[in-house]
């Protein structure tokens, strides 16, 4: 109980914005971004898939629709976002496990998942320490050779910035995403071959970057 009372940034930034969250992110292109992230993840039947920072469940729902034989888990500290995610999954008769918790203290045994996904969550973490702990935890819960697929603002390629990206660059949270910082943090956490694998520009969000890295095959 104490763990879930920590300070966190809600999915929509503020609780009162949560009813607007799903239609807004859909309008701004999140569906396309999520599909591209899943294409890169190469999920197969029988895989166990975890999304850290699942919010209202848009990505985990897409995973289960596209890969019904995968076991899908979404984790987020926001109980109000969880409630919305569960309702959407139940409405579509999708079996998805929603857990409440924090990305830097994952409540799962080592080697529990074949894939870990993260979409527009990394910049929500308060500082470099939380980001490093999150990556260490992602590596811990992955099976040997499992992969982490991360999507967020920033990266090294291109100069296109949207209004929201320029606003977020004022904060420490997004400064850690600039240049090759995410790749460096992945490498420092013990991942193998971290890399930026794609870039795109999403309306007011500006440039977003897709990352991929793998846990060591021998741990």
C-alpha positions as CSV (number, residue, x, y, z in Angstrom):
1,X,0.0,0.0,0.0
2,X,2.8,2.4,0.8
3,X,4.4,1.9,-2.6
4,X,1.2,3.0,-4.4
5,X,1.1,6.3,-2.4
6,X,4.2,7.7,-4.1
7,X,3.9,10.8,-6.2
8,X,3.4,10.1,-9.9
9,X,2.3,12.0,-13.0
10,X,-1.2,10.8,-14.1
11,X,-1.7,9.6,-17.6
12,X,-3.3,12.8,-18.8
13,X,-1.0,15.0,-16.6
14,X,-4.0,16.0,-14.3
15,X,-6.8,13.9,-13.0
16,X,-9.4,16.3,-14.4
17,X,-8.1,15.8,-17.9
18,X,-8.5,12.0,-17.9
19,X,-11.9,12.0,-19.6
20,X,-10.3,13.8,-22.6
21,X,-7.2,11.6,-22.7
22,X,-8.3,8.8,-25.0
23,X,-9.9,11.0,-27.7
24,X,-7.1,13.5,-27.6
25,X,-4.2,11.0,-28.0
26,X,-6.1,9.2,-30.8
27,X,-6.6,12.4,-32.6
28,X,-2.9,13.2,-32.4
29,X,-1.8,9.9,-33.9
30,X,-1.2,7.5,-31.0
31,X,-2.8,4.6,-32.8
32,X,-0.3,4.7,-35.6
33,X,2.6,5.1,-33.2
34,X,1.4,2.1,-31.2
35,X,1.0,-0.1,-34.3
36,X,4.6,0.8,-35.4
37,X,5.9,-0.1,-32.0
38,X,4.2,-3.5,-32.1
39,X,5.5,-4.2,-35.6
40,X,9.0,-3.7,-34.2
41,X,8.3,-5.9,-31.2
42,X,7.7,-9.1,-33.2
43,X,5.4,-10.7,-30.6
44,X,4.7,-14.4,-31.1
45,X,2.0,-16.8,-29.7
46,X,2.8,-17.7,-26.1
47,X,4.8,-14.6,-25.4
48,X,4.3,-12.8,-22.1
49,X,4.1,-9.1,-22.8
50,X,4.3,-6.3,-20.2
51,X,3.6,-2.6,-20.8
52,X,5.0,-0.3,-18.1
53,X,3.0,2.9,-17.7
54,X,-0.1,1.4,-19.5
55,X,-2.4,4.4,-18.6
56,X,-5.9,3.7,-19.9
57,X,-4.8,0.6,-21.7
58,X,-4.7,1.6,-25.3
59,X,-1.5,-0.2,-26.1
60,X,-2.2,-3.4,-24.2
61,X,-5.6,-3.7,-25.8
62,X,-4.0,-3.3,-29.2
63,X,-1.5,-6.0,-28.3
64,X,-4.2,-8.5,-27.2
65,X,-6.3,-7.8,-30.3
66,X,-3.4,-8.4,-32.6
67,X,-1.9,-11.2,-30.6
68,X,-4.7,-13.1,-28.8
69,X,-2.5,-16.0,-27.9
70,X,0.0,-13.7,-26.0
71,X,-0.4,-13.1,-22.3
72,X,-0.7,-9.4,-21.8
73,X,0.0,-7.4,-18.6
74,X,-0.3,-3.6,-18.1
75,X,1.2,-1.8,-15.1
76,X,0.5,1.8,-14.0
77,X,0.3,3.7,-10.7
78,X,-2.8,5.6,-11.6
79,X,-6.0,3.8,-10.3
80,X,-8.3,6.0,-12.3
81,X,-6.6,5.2,-15.5
82,X,-6.7,1.5,-14.6
83,X,-10.4,1.6,-14.1
84,X,-10.9,3.0,-17.6
85,X,-8.5,0.4,-19.1
86,X,-10.3,-2.5,-17.4
87,X,-13.7,-1.3,-18.6
88,X,-12.4,-1.1,-22.2
89,X,-10.9,-4.5,-22.1
90,X,-14.0,-6.1,-20.5
91,X,-16.2,-4.4,-23.1
92,X,-14.2,-6.0,-25.9
93,X,-14.0,-9.4,-24.0
94,X,-10.2,-9.2,-23.9
95,X,-8.3,-11.0,-21.1
96,X,-5.7,-8.5,-19.9
97,X,-4.1,-8.3,-16.5
98,X,-3.9,-4.8,-15.0
99,X,-1.6,-4.3,-12.1
100,X,-1.0,-1.2,-10.0
101,X,2.6,-0.3,-9.4
102,X,5.7,1.6,-10.4
103,X,8.1,0.9,-13.2
104,X,11.2,1.2,-11.0
105,X,10.0,-1.5,-8.6
106,X,8.2,-4.1,-10.8
107,X,6.2,-6.7,-8.8
108,X,7.2,-9.6,-11.0
109,X,9.9,-12.3,-10.7
110,X,13.0,-12.2,-12.8
111,X,12.6,-13.6,-16.3
112,X,8.8,-13.2,-16.3
113,X,8.4,-11.6,-19.8
114,X,9.5,-12.0,-23.4
115,X,8.7,-8.4,-24.3
116,X,8.5,-5.2,-22.3
117,X,6.9,-2.2,-24.0
118,X,6.8,1.5,-23.0
119,X,5.0,4.2,-25.0
120,X,5.2,7.9,-24.1
121,X,5.9,7.0,-20.4
122,X,9.7,7.5,-20.0
123,X,9.4,11.2,-19.9
124,X,6.9,10.9,-17.0
125,X,9.7,9.6,-14.7
126,X,11.0,12.3,-12.3
127,X,14.7,12.1,-12.9
128,X,17.6,10.1,-14.3
129,X,17.7,7.9,-11.2
130,X,14.1,6.7,-11.7
131,X,14.8,6.1,-15.4
132,X,17.9,4.1,-14.6
133,X,16.0,2.0,-12.0
134,X,13.2,1.5,-14.5
135,X,15.6,0.1,-17.2
136,X,17.3,-2.1,-14.6
137,X,13.9,-3.5,-13.6
138,X,12.9,-4.0,-17.3
139,X,16.1,-6.0,-17.8
140,X,15.5,-8.0,-14.7
141,X,12.0,-9.2,-15.6
142,X,12.9,-10.0,-19.2
143,X,13.9,-13.6,-20.2
144,X,17.4,-13.9,-21.5
145,X,17.4,-12.5,-25.0
146,X,14.0,-10.8,-24.4
147,X,13.6,-7.3,-25.7
148,X,12.5,-3.9,-24.6
149,X,10.7,-1.6,-27.0
150,X,10.4,2.0,-26.0
151,X,8.7,5.0,-27.7
152,X,9.0,8.6,-26.5
153,X,9.8,12.2,-27.4
154,X,13.3,13.2,-28.4
155,X,16.2,11.3,-29.9
156,X,19.1,12.4,-32.1
157,X,17.8,12.5,-35.6
158,X,16.0,15.5,-37.2
159,X,15.2,19.0,-35.9
160,X,11.4,19.0,-36.1
161,X,9.8,20.1,-32.8
162,X,6.1,20.5,-32.1
163,X,4.6,22.8,-29.5
164,X,4.3,20.1,-26.8
165,X,7.9,18.9,-27.3
166,X,9.2,22.5,-27.0
167,X,7.2,22.9,-23.8
168,X,8.4,19.6,-22.3
169,X,12.1,20.4,-23.2
170,X,11.9,23.0,-20.4
171,X,11.7,20.2,-17.8
172,X,14.4,17.8,-16.5
173,X,12.1,14.9,-17.4
174,X,12.6,15.4,-21.2
175,X,16.1,16.7,-21.1
176,X,17.2,13.1,-20.4
177,X,15.6,12.1,-23.7
178,X,17.8,14.5,-25.8
179,X,20.6,13.2,-28.0
180,X,21.7,9.7,-27.4
181,X,20.8,9.8,-23.7
182,X,18.2,7.0,-23.8
183,X,20.5,4.7,-25.6
184,X,23.3,5.5,-23.1
185,X,21.0,4.8,-20.2
186,X,20.0,1.4,-21.7
187,X,23.6,0.5,-22.2
188,X,24.5,1.5,-18.6
189,X,21.6,-0.7,-17.3
190,X,23.2,-3.7,-18.9
191,X,21.1,-4.1,-22.1
192,X,22.7,-5.3,-25.3
193,X,22.8,-3.4,-28.6
194,X,20.5,-0.5,-27.6
195,X,19.6,1.6,-30.7
196,X,17.2,4.1,-32.1
197,X,15.3,2.1,-34.8
198,X,12.8,4.7,-36.2
199,X,11.7,8.3,-36.0
200,X,8.5,10.1,-36.9
201,X,6.8,13.5,-36.3
202,X,3.4,13.6,-34.6
203,X,1.5,16.9,-35.1
204,X,2.0,19.1,-32.0
205,X,4.0,16.4,-30.3
206,X,7.0,17.0,-32.6
207,X,9.7,14.3,-33.1
208,X,9.2,10.9,-31.4
209,X,11.8,8.1,-31.4
210,X,11.5,4.3,-31.2
211,X,14.2,2.4,-29.3
212,X,14.9,-1.3,-29.2
213,X,17.3,-3.2,-26.9
214,X,17.7,-6.8,-25.6
215,X,18.5,-8.4,-22.3
216,X,21.7,-10.5,-22.2
217,X,21.2,-14.0,-23.4
218,X,23.2,-15.2,-20.4
219,X,22.4,-13.6,-17.1
